[in-house]
Amino acid sequence: LYPWVDTIPYMCVNGFDSIALRVSGNTTPVSIGIQGTYNSTTRQLNVTATATFSQSVPSGPMRLSLYLREDSVIGTGYPAYDQKCYSASWANLYYPGQYDANSQHILGYPHMNVNRGSLIGGTWGPSGVIPTSPVINTPYSTTVTYTIPSTFNDARLSLVAYVANYGSTKFDKNVLNAQEVKITPTIATAVNN
């Protein structure tokens, strides 16, 4: 529930289409920017995520999170990579030549949008980056240096930053805005409003 926007909880009641339609005109109270550099030789990533509030929000704990995401991750072995599939016709239609009828696995299944880990402060990000009552037009930033493991395909990596309310239950943890940017030698996003 975002009480300053709507009295109806944002939960899947009649499907995602109705939720998307209801929130499509909403404006976010916070913009997010991601800037930094990546050295593909040393595989060192230096990045700063910044949140700037353009609207007042109710006081309370908020977190800025930063994740590393990889697309099209392929490997071998079950359950780590191969995908269990109970429909041979579906698997053969969408993954021709990859379905093993004996194991019911799609071998070499490409996993999309794989979370490779939080770069700062765990699932919801660290406390203390954003104050309980953020000041409008004041940037709040966190910076991280991270060496990308050689097993990650850096051509398919991106960074995802988001700002969320924080609390003890899932109903307290509302994402206010998110931003994504591909990892390149110079990382920069237009500020996301």
Salt bridges, closest charged atoms under 4 A:
ASP6 OD2 - ARG22 NE 3.20
GLU70 OE1 - ARG116 NE 2.80
ASP154 OD2 - ARG43 NH1 3.49
GLU180 OE2 - ARG69 NH2 2.33
